[in-house]
Amino acid sequence: MVLSTRLDLRQVQSLVMTPQLQQAIKLLQLSNLELTDYITNELEQNPLLEKDDGVDSDGEHESEGDPVEKSDGEAETLDGENAVVADVLDTSYENLWSSDTSGAGESGNHLSLHEGDGTAAGTTNFDRFASQTESLRDHLLKQLHVDLVDPVEKVIGAHLVDMVDETGYLLGDLTDVAMRLGCDLGRVEAALAKLQLFEPSGVFARDLKECLALQLREHDRLDPAMTALLDNLHLLARTETEELCRRCGVDAEDLSQMLAEIKALDPKPGLIFDNAVAHPIVPDVLVRQSADGAWAVELNSDTLPRVLVNRRYYARVYRDAKSKLEREYLAERLN
């Protein structure tokens, strides 16, 4: 058997994992939050990448080719043309907001601005009106200044208003309030009793039992049987109805009516002043049905971060690169 060397030409199909393909596969596995973190990290490491804010005023970002720079002569010509237009057409700020359509001695409509508020005369700033929603604290302070006459009680009441959370419950200890304000504990408790008559009913309560009791007292339903029910709310949570009937001294029908009254109360009265703005949820994926009945699934591009390659900066820095290592670094960053 004779061994010999020879040269053959063959055509073979194979899948080559290029760096671009590897990066694409890696990005497809990331969620929107992970992709945002990845892009932020790349923006910090790559000097050629810039975040796209939707405004490209200087024209430095180009997807293909070299950027085109305006000469100084062209810039001066454009500035001159803009100046001529401004002289012929009065584009001043005052002219945009005030007009005189008078003709033959007749005065037309005139629109002017109020000083300081940025609204036109005869118009309403609905954005400002919508933002002036009353909070729970403001609502309580209004009642405080009207219902309390004693200056000492007003000071105590204002301090207690600041201790009310968004649900309407009073947080903190009254003993600490008395020590902090330098007054008697009974004076603080007396002021709290008056504050608990404020609207919404149940506000300034220190626990759920007191909150429900304040609302029942306002409806004149805080009888001994209802008081016993509030004292045994733990039995109500365990649905021990027979024991509740025994301790309240009522039958099953009366207990059912009492429970219906309890369910009609508001355990968190302060939440009616919740002015938090509900932000719409932006979907990550959009699913649409086409005309032929098929479903199309696509990513929501509005939620994805956008980046731009600053080719003008790359051309400027690459031109000034002095070593091969610097040019290789720039080419790698560009790729």
Secondary structure as a PSIPRED ss2 file (coil, helix, strand):
# PSIPRED VFORMAT (PSIPRED V4.0)

   1 M C   1.000  0.000  0.000
   2 V C   1.000  0.000  0.000
   3 L C   1.000  0.000  0.000
   4 S C   1.000  0.000  0.000
   5 T C   1.000  0.000  0.000
   6 R C   1.000  0.000  0.000
   7 L C   1.000  0.000  0.000
   8 D C   1.000  0.000  0.000
   9 L C   1.000  0.000  0.000
  10 R C   1.000  0.000  0.000
  11 Q C   1.000  0.000  0.000
  12 V C   1.000  0.000  0.000
  13 Q C   1.000  0.000  0.000
  14 S C   1.000  0.000  0.000
  15 L C   1.000  0.000  0.000
  16 V C   1.000  0.000  0.000
  17 M C   1.000  0.000  0.000
  18 T C   1.000  0.000  0.000
  19 P H   0.000  1.000  0.000
  20 Q H   0.000  1.000  0.000
  21 L H   0.000  1.000  0.000
  22 Q H   0.000  1.000  0.000
  23 Q H   0.000  1.000  0.000
  24 A H   0.000  1.000  0.000
  25 I H   0.000  1.000  0.000
  26 K H   0.000  1.000  0.000
  27 L H   0.000  1.000  0.000
  28 L H   0.000  1.000  0.000
  29 Q C   1.000  0.000  0.000
  30 L C   1.000  0.000  0.000
  31 S C   1.000  0.000  0.000
  32 N H   0.000  1.000  0.000
  33 L H   0.000  1.000  0.000
  34 E H   0.000  1.000  0.000
  35 L H   0.000  1.000  0.000
  36 T H   0.000  1.000  0.000
  37 D H   0.000  1.000  0.000
  38 Y H   0.000  1.000  0.000
  39 I H   0.000  1.000  0.000
  40 T H   0.000  1.000  0.000
  41 N H   0.000  1.000  0.000
  42 E H   0.000  1.000  0.000
  43 L H   0.000  1.000  0.000
  44 E H   0.000  1.000  0.000
  45 Q H   0.000  1.000  0.000
  46 N C   1.000  0.000  0.000
  47 P C   1.000  0.000  0.000
  48 L C   1.000  0.000  0.000
  49 L E   0.000  0.000  1.000
  50 E E   0.000  0.000  1.000
  51 K E   0.000  0.000  1.000
  52 D C   1.000  0.000  0.000
  53 D C   1.000  0.000  0.000
  54 G C   1.000  0.000  0.000
  55 V C   1.000  0.000  0.000
  56 D C   1.000  0.000  0.000
  57 S C   1.000  0.000  0.000
  58 D C   1.000  0.000  0.000
  59 G C   1.000  0.000  0.000
  60 E C   1.000  0.000  0.000
  61 H C   1.000  0.000  0.000
  62 E C   1.000  0.000  0.000
  63 S C   1.000  0.000  0.000
  64 E C   1.000  0.000  0.000
  65 G C   1.000  0.000  0.000
  66 D C   1.000  0.000  0.000
  67 P C   1.000  0.000  0.000
  68 V C   1.000  0.000  0.000
  69 E C   1.000  0.000  0.000
  70 K C   1.000  0.000  0.000
  71 S C   1.000  0.000  0.000
  72 D H   0.000  1.000  0.000
  73 G H   0.000  1.000  0.000
  74 E H   0.000  1.000  0.000
  75 A H   0.000  1.000  0.000
  76 E H   0.000  1.000  0.000
  77 T H   0.000  1.000  0.000
  78 L H   0.000  1.000  0.000
  79 D H   0.000  1.000  0.000
  80 G H   0.000  1.000  0.000
  81 E H   0.000  1.000  0.000
  82 N H   0.000  1.000  0.000
  83 A H   0.000  1.000  0.000
  84 V H   0.000  1.000  0.000
  85 V H   0.000  1.000  0.000
  86 A H   0.000  1.000  0.000
  87 D H   0.000  1.000  0.000
  88 V H   0.000  1.000  0.000
  89 L C   1.000  0.000  0.000
  90 D C   1.000  0.000  0.000
  91 T C   1.000  0.000  0.000
  92 S C   1.000  0.000  0.000
  93 Y H   0.000  1.000  0.000
  94 E H   0.000  1.000  0.000
  95 N H   0.000  1.000  0.000
  96 L H   0.000  1.000  0.000
  97 W H   0.000  1.000  0.000
  98 S C   1.000  0.000  0.000
  99 S C   1.000  0.000  0.000
 100 D C   1.000  0.000  0.000
 101 T C   1.000  0.000  0.000
 102 S C   1.000  0.000  0.000
 103 G E   0.000  0.000  1.000
 104 A C   1.000  0.000  0.000
 105 G C   1.000  0.000  0.000
 106 E E   0.000  0.000  1.000
 107 S C   1.000  0.000  0.000
 108 G C   1.000  0.000  0.000
 109 N C   1.000  0.000  0.000
 110 H C   1.000  0.000  0.000
 111 L C   1.000  0.000  0.000
 112 S C   1.000  0.000  0.000
 113 L E   0.000  0.000  1.000
 114 H C   1.000  0.000  0.000
 115 E C   1.000  0.000  0.000
 116 G C   1.000  0.000  0.000
 117 D C   1.000  0.000  0.000
 118 G C   1.000  0.000  0.000
 119 T C   1.000  0.000  0.000
 120 A E   0.000  0.000  1.000
 121 A C   1.000  0.000  0.000
 122 G C   1.000  0.000  0.000
 123 T C   1.000  0.000  0.000
 124 T C   1.000  0.000  0.000
 125 N C   1.000  0.000  0.000
 126 F H   0.000  1.000  0.000
 127 D H   0.000  1.000  0.000
 128 R H   0.000  1.000  0.000
 129 F H   0.000  1.000  0.000
 130 A H   0.000  1.000  0.000
 131 S H   0.000  1.000  0.000
 132 Q C   1.000  0.000  0.000
 133 T C   1.000  0.000  0.000
 134 E C   1.000  0.000  0.000
 135 S C   1.000  0.000  0.000
 136 L H   0.000  1.000  0.000
 137 R H   0.000  1.000  0.000
 138 D H   0.000  1.000  0.000
 139 H H   0.000  1.000  0.000
 140 L H   0.000  1.000  0.000
 141 L H   0.000  1.000  0.000
 142 K H   0.000  1.000  0.000
 143 Q H   0.000  1.000  0.000
 144 L H   0.000  1.000  0.000
 145 H H   0.000  1.000  0.000
 146 V H   0.000  1.000  0.000
 147 D H   0.000  1.000  0.000
 148 L C   1.000  0.000  0.000
 149 V C   1.000  0.000  0.000
 150 D C   1.000  0.000  0.000
 151 P H   0.000  1.000  0.000
 152 V H   0.000  1.000  0.000
 153 E H   0.000  1.000  0.000
 154 K H   0.000  1.000  0.000
 155 V H   0.000  1.000  0.000
 156 I H   0.000  1.000  0.000
 157 G H   0.000  1.000  0.000
 158 A H   0.000  1.000  0.000
 159 H H   0.000  1.000  0.000
 160 L H   0.000  1.000  0.000
 161 V H   0.000  1.000  0.000
 162 D C   1.000  0.000  0.000
 163 M C   1.000  0.000  0.000
 164 V E   0.000  0.000  1.000
 165 D C   1.000  0.000  0.000
 166 E C   1.000  0.000  0.000
 167 T C   1.000  0.000  0.000
 168 G C   1.000  0.000  0.000
 169 Y E   0.000  0.000  1.000
 170 L E   0.000  0.000  1.000
 171 L C   1.000  0.000  0.000
 172 G C   1.000  0.000  0.000
 173 D C   1.000  0.000  0.000
 174 L H   0.000  1.000  0.000
 175 T H   0.000  1.000  0.000
 176 D H   0.000  1.000  0.000
 177 V H   0.000  1.000  0.000
 178 A H   0.000  1.000  0.000
 179 M H   0.000  1.000  0.000
 180 R H   0.000  1.000  0.000
 181 L H   0.000  1.000  0.000
 182 G C   1.000  0.000  0.000
 183 C C   1.000  0.000  0.000
 184 D C   1.000  0.000  0.000
 185 L H   0.000  1.000  0.000
 186 G H   0.000  1.000  0.000
 187 R H   0.000  1.000  0.000
 188 V H   0.000  1.000  0.000
 189 E H   0.000  1.000  0.000
 190 A H   0.000  1.000  0.000
 191 A H   0.000  1.000  0.000
 192 L H   0.000  1.000  0.000
 193 A H   0.000  1.000  0.000
 194 K H   0.000  1.000  0.000
 195 L H   0.000  1.000  0.000
 196 Q C   1.000  0.000  0.000
 197 L C   1.000  0.000  0.000
 198 F C   1.000  0.000  0.000
 199 E C   1.000  0.000  0.000
 200 P C   1.000  0.000  0.000
 201 S C   1.000  0.000  0.000
 202 G C   1.000  0.000  0.000
 203 V C   1.000  0.000  0.000
 204 F C   1.000  0.000  0.000
 205 A E   0.000  0.000  1.000
 206 R C   1.000  0.000  0.000
 207 D C   1.000  0.000  0.000
 208 L H   0.000  1.000  0.000
 209 K H   0.000  1.000  0.000
 210 E H   0.000  1.000  0.000
 211 C H   0.000  1.000  0.000
 212 L H   0.000  1.000  0.000
 213 A H   0.000  1.000  0.000
 214 L H   0.000  1.000  0.000
 215 Q H   0.000  1.000  0.000
 216 L H   0.000  1.000  0.000
 217 R H   0.000  1.000  0.000
 218 E H   0.000  1.000  0.000
 219 H C   1.000  0.000  0.000
 220 D C   1.000  0.000  0.000
 221 R C   1.000  0.000  0.000
 222 L C   1.000  0.000  0.000
 223 D C   1.000  0.000  0.000
 224 P H   0.000  1.000  0.000
 225 A H   0.000  1.000  0.000
 226 M H   0.000  1.000  0.000
 227 T H   0.000  1.000  0.000
 228 A H   0.000  1.000  0.000
 229 L H   0.000  1.000  0.000
 230 L H   0.000  1.000  0.000
 231 D H   0.000  1.000  0.000
 232 N C   1.000  0.000  0.000
 233 L H   0.000  1.000  0.000
 234 H H   0.000  1.000  0.000
 235 L H   0.000  1.000  0.000
 236 L H   0.000  1.000  0.000
 237 A H   0.000  1.000  0.000
 238 R C   1.000  0.000  0.000
 239 T C   1.000  0.000  0.000
 240 E C   1.000  0.000  0.000
 241 T H   0.000  1.000  0.000
 242 E H   0.000  1.000  0.000
 243 E H   0.000  1.000  0.000
 244 L H   0.000  1.000  0.000
 245 C H   0.000  1.000  0.000
 246 R H   0.000  1.000  0.000
 247 R H   0.000  1.000  0.000
 248 C H   0.000  1.000  0.000
 249 G C   1.000  0.000  0.000
 250 V C   1.000  0.000  0.000
 251 D C   1.000  0.000  0.000
 252 A H   0.000  1.000  0.000
 253 E H   0.000  1.000  0.000
 254 D H   0.000  1.000  0.000
 255 L H   0.000  1.000  0.000
 256 S H   0.000  1.000  0.000
 257 Q H   0.000  1.000  0.000
 258 M H   0.000  1.000  0.000
 259 L H   0.000  1.000  0.000
 260 A H   0.000  1.000  0.000
 261 E H   0.000  1.000  0.000
 262 I H   0.000  1.000  0.000
 263 K H   0.000  1.000  0.000
 264 A C   1.000  0.000  0.000
 265 L C   1.000  0.000  0.000
 266 D C   1.000  0.000  0.000
 267 P C   1.000  0.000  0.000
 268 K C   1.000  0.000  0.000
 269 P H   0.000  1.000  0.000
 270 G H   0.000  1.000  0.000
 271 L H   0.000  1.000  0.000
 272 I H   0.000  1.000  0.000
 273 F H   0.000  1.000  0.000
 274 D C   1.000  0.000  0.000
 275 N C   1.000  0.000  0.000
 276 A C   1.000  0.000  0.000
 277 V C   1.000  0.000  0.000
 278 A C   1.000  0.000  0.000
 279 H C   1.000  0.000  0.000
 280 P C   1.000  0.000  0.000
 281 I C   1.000  0.000  0.000
 282 V C   1.000  0.000  0.000
 283 P C   1.000  0.000  0.000
 284 D C   1.000  0.000  0.000
 285 V E   0.000  0.000  1.000
 286 L E   0.000  0.000  1.000
 287 V E   0.000  0.000  1.000
 288 R E   0.000  0.000  1.000
 289 Q E   0.000  0.000  1.000
 290 S C   1.000  0.000  0.000
 291 A C   1.000  0.000  0.000
 292 D C   1.000  0.000  0.000
 293 G C   1.000  0.000  0.000
 294 A C   1.000  0.000  0.000
 295 W E   0.000  0.000  1.000
 296 A E   0.000  0.000  1.000
 297 V E   0.000  0.000  1.000
 298 E E   0.000  0.000  1.000
 299 L E   0.000  0.000  1.000
 300 N C   1.000  0.000  0.000
 301 S H   0.000  1.000  0.000
 302 D H   0.000  1.000  0.000
 303 T H   0.000  1.000  0.000
 304 L C   1.000  0.000  0.000
 305 P C   1.000  0.000  0.000
 306 R C   1.000  0.000  0.000
 307 V E   0.000  0.000  1.000
 308 L E   0.000  0.000  1.000
 309 V E   0.000  0.000  1.000
 310 N C   1.000  0.000  0.000
 311 R H   0.000  1.000  0.000
 312 R H   0.000  1.000  0.000
 313 Y H   0.000  1.000  0.000
 314 Y H   0.000  1.000  0.000
 315 A H   0.000  1.000  0.000
 316 R H   0.000  1.000  0.000
 317 V H   0.000  1.000  0.000
 318 Y H   0.000  1.000  0.000
 319 R H   0.000  1.000  0.000
 320 D H   0.000  1.000  0.000
 321 A C   1.000  0.000  0.000
 322 K C   1.000  0.000  0.000
 323 S C   1.000  0.000  0.000
 324 K H   0.000  1.000  0.000
 325 L H   0.000  1.000  0.000
 326 E H   0.000  1.000  0.000
 327 R H   0.000  1.000  0.000
 328 E H   0.000  1.000  0.000
 329 Y H   0.000  1.000  0.000
 330 L H   0.000  1.000  0.000
 331 A H   0.000  1.000  0.000
 332 E H   0.000  1.000  0.000
 333 R H   0.000  1.000  0.000
 334 L H   0.000  1.000  0.000
 335 N C   1.000  0.000  0.000
